Amino acid sequence: MSLLARFGKDRSGNVAMLFGLALVPVLGLAGAALDYARASTARATLDAAVDSVALMVAREASRLSDSELRRRAEALIRANIAGNADAAFGSFSVSVDRPARRVSVSAQAEVQTSVTRILGVETMPVSSVAQAGWGTNRIELALVLDNTGSMGDLGKMVELKKATKALIRDMQKASTEAGQIRVSIVPFATQVRMDEGNRNADWLRFDAASPKRKDWKGCIMDRDEPYDTGDAAASGGPETRYPAVVCKSSESGLATIRPLTDTWKDLNDTVDAMTAGGNTNVAIGVAWGMAALSNGAPLTEAQPNAAGLTRYMIVLTDGDNTQNRYTTNQARIDAKTRDACTAAKATGAQVYTVRVVAGNANLLRNCATKADMFYDVKDAAGIGPVIEEIARQISQVRLTS
């Protein structure tokens, strides 16, 4: 009886028993931390997959049906998840709001737990949601294109026309409603050319050296200084107006400026009309690019500044400045070009520059809004890929919150 009494009072084995009971939740917590880390990795994989799918759906929404988009979305999500052995694909949804030009993609997956199973938790769900929009902003784009004689060499004009038409197609595809993306084309040499129907416009000036109004063929030279490098209104005295001139024989085929429009056929017609002839005056091209992107005379098609409206200018040339209204001194014309570029960027326009084979690389690099918006093309075949890349940047979709 004494032995039984002592056994009943003995507490020395409780530690082992309590440790055994406590081991289950301790292991469960350790396993939970491990499984949580695996779930976090799976979530990151799923986030990347859903972001990619949202961008893909937004890019393809204008040409694929909703059912086709869902099939492609599921295939892409599954392909991304397949690389993570811990995650099992669950479900997904794709919502396309075409009037709002917005897509929403969500997906779920499950991570099979390991040690956490001892707590009765066999799976950990992960999910992700992403949205993307396309064409959410309105775009006005001025193409300031060198049409000088040297562009006729080495196939440069041929490649420029092909690249410009491809850009126009890209803009047309990216536009989902009338007026959302509009393009202007400014062919330039030492002069530019406007439609002859403007001969009675009050922003135009006819001097003693000008042709008679009825004989004017649309050619315009640099404005008086200091108006020649900006877009100041032509509503003051004669010095503010644009001088009508006789078209130079070497530039008699210069194509007419096409104001901002989304009539894609008209834009293609302007490209078809471009020919190579004359000398180089980049400053006048940039100045008229500014005019195309503002809503004051002589070109009034641009919209007023507003949220959601972004303006771009692409300046492409293949040579050094050689002649303007005042001089054949390259350094002086380069200075005019720098002033014009500074004025263009001050308007808020995003300026891309493209040097084709030759030309002042530093001048054009500094003309661009940012250094990576300058492109140096080594041969005519390089024009197309560069213009395509710029078009992609301009029309690209973006992830939204």
C-alpha positions in Angstrom: 0.0 0.0 0.0 2.9 2.3 0.8 4.4 1.6 -2.7 1.1 2.5 -4.4 0.8 5.7 -2.4 4.2 6.8 -3.4 3.4 6.0 -7.1 0.3 8.0 -6.9 2.2 11.1 -5.6 5.1 10.8 -8.2 5.1 13.7 -10.8 8.5 13.1 -12.3 7.1 11.7 -15.7 4.9 14.8 -16.4 7.7 16.6 -18.3 8.0 13.9 -21.0 4.2 13.7 -21.3 3.8 17.5 -21.6 6.7 17.7 -24.1 5.0 15.0 -26.2 1.7 16.9 -26.1 3.4 20.2 -26.9 5.5 18.8 -29.8 2.4 18.6 -32.1 1.7 22.3 -32.2 5.4 23.2 -32.2 6.0 21.1 -35.3 2.8 22.5 -36.7 4.0 26.0 -36.4 7.4 25.2 -37.8 5.7 23.5 -40.7 3.3 26.4 -41.2 6.3 28.7 -41.6 7.8 26.4 -44.2 4.5 26.0 -46.1 3.9 29.8 -45.9 7.2 30.4 -47.6 6.2 27.9 -50.3 2.8 29.6 -50.7 4.5 33.0 -51.0 6.7 31.7 -53.8 3.7 30.3 -55.5 1.8 33.6 -55.1 4.7 35.5 -56.7 4.6 33.0 -59.7 0.9 33.5 -60.0 1.2 37.3 -59.8 3.7 37.3 -62.7 1.5 34.9 -64.7 -1.7 37.0 -64.1 0.2 40.3 -65.0 1.4 38.7 -68.2 -2.0 37.5 -69.1 -3.6 40.9 -68.4 -1.2 42.6 -70.8 -1.6 39.9 -73.4 -5.4 40.1 -73.3 -5.3 43.9 -73.5 -3.0 43.8 -76.5 -5.1 41.2 -78.3 -8.6 42.4 -77.2 -9.2 44.5 -80.4 -8.8 41.5 -82.7 -9.8 38.4 -80.7 -13.2 37.4 -79.3 -13.8 37.0 -75.6 -13.8 33.2 -75.9 -10.5 33.2 -77.8 -9.0 35.5 -75.2 -10.1 33.2 -72.3 -8.6 30.2 -74.0 -5.3 32.0 -74.6 -5.3 33.3 -71.0 -5.9 29.9 -69.5 -3.1 28.4 -71.6 -0.6 31.1 -70.5 -1.5 30.9 -66.8 -1.2 27.1 -66.9 2.2 27.4 -68.6 3.5 29.7 -66.0 2.2 27.7 -63.0 3.6 24.5 -64.5 7.0 25.7 -63.6 6.2 25.7 -59.9 5.9 22.2 -58.6 4.3 23.3 -55.3 1.2 25.0 -56.9 -1.8 23.3 -58.5 -3.8 25.5 -60.8 -7.3 26.0 -59.6 -9.6 28.4 -61.4 -9.4 31.7 -63.3 -11.6 34.4 -64.8 -11.1 37.0 -67.6 -13.4 40.0 -67.8 -13.2 42.2 -70.9 -14.9 45.6 -70.6 -14.7 46.8 -74.2 -16.4 50.1 -73.8 -14.0 51.0 -71.0 -11.1 49.4 -72.8 -10.2 47.5 -69.6 -9.5 43.8 -68.8 -9.5 42.1 -65.4 -7.8 38.8 -64.8 -8.0 36.7 -61.7 -6.6 33.3 -60.9 -6.4 30.9 -58.0 -4.1 28.0 -57.1 -3.5 25.7 -54.2 -0.3 24.7 -52.5 -0.2 21.2 -51.0 1.1 21.5 -47.4 3.7 19.3 -45.9 4.3 19.3 -42.1 1.2 21.5 -41.6 -1.0 18.5 -42.4 -0.6 17.4 -38.8 -2.8 20.3 -37.9 -5.4 19.2 -40.4 -4.5 21.8 -43.0 -3.9 20.0 -46.3 -3.8 23.0 -48.8 -3.1 26.7 -48.8 -4.9 28.8 -51.3 -3.2 31.6 -53.2 -4.8 34.1 -55.6 -4.0 37.1 -57.7 -5.8 39.8 -59.6 -4.5 42.2 -62.3 -6.0 44.8 -64.6 -4.8 46.3 -67.8 -6.1 48.9 -70.1 -5.6 49.6 -73.8 -5.9 52.9 -75.6 -6.7 54.6 -72.3 -5.0 57.8 -73.4 -5.6 60.0 -76.5 -2.5 60.4 -78.6 -1.5 63.1 -81.1 1.6 62.3 -83.1 3.6 64.4 -85.5 6.0 62.6 -87.9 8.7 65.1 -88.9 10.4 63.3 -91.8 13.5 64.3 -93.8 12.6 64.4 -97.5 15.9 65.8 -98.7 17.9 64.6 -101.7 20.1 62.2 -99.7 17.1 60.3 -98.5 16.9 59.0 -102.1 20.2 57.2 -101.7 20.8 53.6 -100.4 17.1 52.8 -100.3 16.4 55.2 -97.4 13.2 56.7 -98.8 11.9 53.3 -99.7 12.5 52.0 -96.2 11.1 55.2 -94.6 7.9 54.9 -96.6 7.5 51.2 -95.6 8.2 52.0 -91.9 5.8 55.0 -91.8 3.0 52.9 -93.3 3.6 50.2 -90.8 3.5 52.8 -88.0 0.2 54.1 -89.4 -1.2 50.5 -89.4 -0.1 50.1 -85.8 -1.8 53.3 -84.7 -4.9 52.3 -86.6 -5.0 48.9 -84.8 -4.3 50.5 -81.4 -7.1 53.1 -81.8 -10.4 51.7 -80.6 -12.6 54.8 -81.2 -12.7 57.7 -83.6 -10.2 60.5 -82.7 -8.4 58.5 -80.1 -5.1 58.4 -82.0 -4.4 61.1 -84.7 -1.3 61.5 -86.7 0.3 64.4 -88.7 3.0 64.1 -91.3 5.5 67.0 -91.8 7.8 66.3 -94.8 10.7 68.8 -94.8 13.8 69.9 -96.7 14.8 73.6 -96.5 11.2 74.4 -97.0 7.8 72.9 -96.0 4.7 72.8 -98.1 1.1 73.5 -97.2 -2.0 73.0 -99.2 -2.5 75.7 -101.9 -6.0 76.3 -100.5 -4.4 78.3 -97.7 -3.2 81.1 -100.1 -5.7 83.6 -98.5 -5.0 82.7 -94.9 -4.2 85.6 -92.7 -1.2 83.8 -91.1 0.5 83.7 -94.5 2.7 86.6 -95.8 3.4 87.6 -99.4 6.4 89.8 -99.9 8.0 91.3 -103.0 10.0 88.1 -103.4 7.0 85.9 -103.1 5.0 84.6 -106.0 1.6 86.1 -106.7 -1.1 84.5 -104.5 -2.7 82.8 -107.5 0.6 81.3 -108.5 1.6 80.1 -105.1 2.4 76.3 -105.0 2.3 76.0 -101.2 6.0 76.4 -100.3 6.9 78.2 -97.0 10.4 79.2 -95.8 11.6 79.9 -92.2 9.7 82.7 -90.3 11.5 85.9 -89.4 13.8 85.7 -86.3 13.1 85.0 -83.5 9.8 83.4 -84.5 11.5 80.8 -86.7 12.2 78.3 -83.9 8.9 78.4 -82.0 5.2 78.3 -82.4 4.2 81.8 -81.5 0.9 83.0 -82.9 1.0 84.5 -86.3 -1.5 87.2 -85.4 0.8 90.1 -84.8 2.7 92.2 -87.4 4.0 90.9 -90.7 7.2 89.7 -89.0 5.1 87.0 -87.1 3.6 85.5 -90.2 4.8 82.7 -92.4 6.6 83.8 -95.6 5.2 82.3 -98.8 8.0 81.6 -101.3 8.6 80.1 -104.7 9.2 76.4 -104.4 12.9 75.6 -105.0 13.3 73.5 -108.2 15.1 70.8 -106.2 12.1 70.7 -103.8 9.3 71.1 -106.3 8.1 67.6 -105.5 8.0 68.1 -101.7 4.9 66.5 -100.2 2.3 68.6 -98.6 2.0 68.6 -94.8 -0.8 66.4 -93.5 -2.5 67.9 -90.4 -3.5 65.7 -87.5 -6.1 63.1 -88.7 -7.2 59.6 -88.1 -8.3 59.2 -91.7 -5.7 56.5 -92.3 -6.0 56.5 -96.1 -5.1 60.2 -96.2 -2.0 59.6 -94.2 -1.0 56.7 -96.5 -1.6 59.0 -99.5 0.8 61.5 -98.0 3.5 58.8 -97.5 3.0 57.8 -101.1 3.5 61.4 -102.2 6.9 61.8 -100.5 9.9 62.3 -102.7 13.6 63.0 -102.1 15.0 66.4 -103.0 16.7 69.5 -101.7 18.9 70.4 -98.7 18.5 69.9 -94.9 16.9 72.3 -92.5 15.9 70.2 -89.4 14.8 73.4 -87.5 11.9 74.1 -89.9 10.7 70.5 -89.6 10.7 70.7 -85.8 8.9 74.1 -85.9 6.2 72.8 -88.1 6.0 69.6 -85.9 5.1 72.0 -83.1 2.6 73.7 -85.2 0.9 70.4 -86.0 0.6 69.6 -82.3 -0.9 73.0 -81.3 -4.4 74.3 -82.0 -3.5 77.7 -83.2 -3.0 78.8 -86.8 -1.6 77.7 -89.2 -2.6 74.1 -88.1 -5.6 74.1 -85.8 -6.5 70.4 -85.6 -4.9 69.6 -82.2 -7.0 69.3 -79.1 -6.6 71.6 -76.1 -4.4 70.3 -73.4 -6.3 67.9 -71.2 -5.8 64.9 -68.9 -5.3 61.7 -70.8 -3.9 63.5 -73.9 -0.3 62.8 -74.8 1.6 64.4 -77.6 4.6 62.8 -79.4 7.0 64.0 -82.1 9.3 61.7 -84.1 12.1 63.6 -85.9 13.9 61.6 -88.5 16.8 62.8 -90.6 19.8 61.4 -92.5 22.2 64.3 -92.6 23.7 67.5 -91.3 22.0 70.8 -91.5 23.1 72.5 -94.7 20.8 75.4 -95.6 18.0 77.6 -94.2 16.5 80.9 -95.2 19.5 82.8 -93.7 22.6 80.8 -94.1 24.5 77.7 -95.2 26.5 77.7 -92.0 25.9 74.3 -90.3 26.7 75.6 -86.8 24.2 78.4 -87.1 21.5 76.1 -88.4 22.3 73.6 -85.6 21.8 76.4 -83.1 18.4 77.1 -84.6 17.6 73.4 -84.4 18.6 73.2 -80.7 16.3 76.2 -80.0 13.4 74.6 -81.9 13.9 71.3 -80.0 14.0 73.1 -76.7 10.7 74.8 -77.6 9.1 71.6 -78.7 9.9 69.8 -75.4 8.7 72.8 -73.4 5.3 72.3 -74.9 5.2 68.9 -73.2 5.5 66.9 -76.3 7.5 63.7 -76.0 10.2 63.9 -78.7 11.9 60.9 -80.3 14.8 61.5 -82.7 16.2 59.1 -85.3 19.5 59.5 -87.1 19.8 57.5 -90.3 23.4 56.7 -91.3 24.6 60.3 -91.1 24.0 63.6 -89.2 24.8 65.3 -86.0 24.4 62.6 -83.4 24.9 64.9 -80.4 22.4 67.4 -81.7 19.7 64.8 -82.2 20.5 63.0 -79.0 20.0 66.3 -77.1 16.9 67.1 -79.1 15.2 63.9 -77.8 13.2 64.2 -74.5 15.4 61.5 -73.0 18.7 59.9 -74.1 17.0 56.5 -74.7 14.5 58.2 -77.1 17.3 58.8 -79.5 18.0 56.1 -82.1 21.1 55.8 -84.3 20.3 53.8 -87.4 23.3 52.4 -89.3 21.6 51.6 -92.6 18.3 51.9 -94.4 17.2 48.4 -93.3 17.3 49.6 -89.7 14.6 52.3 -90.1 11.7 49.8 -90.0 12.7 48.1 -86.7 13.3 51.4 -85.0 10.0 53.0 -86.1 8.2 49.8 -85.0 9.8 50.0 -81.6 8.8 53.6 -81.2 5.2 52.8 -82.3 5.1 50.0 -79.8 6.2 52.4 -77.0 3.6 55.0 -78.0 0.7 52.6 -78.3 1.6 50.1 -75.5 -0.9 49.1 -72.9 -0.1 49.6 -69.2 -0.9 47.7 -66.0 -3.3 49.6 -63.7 -4.1 49.3 -60.0 
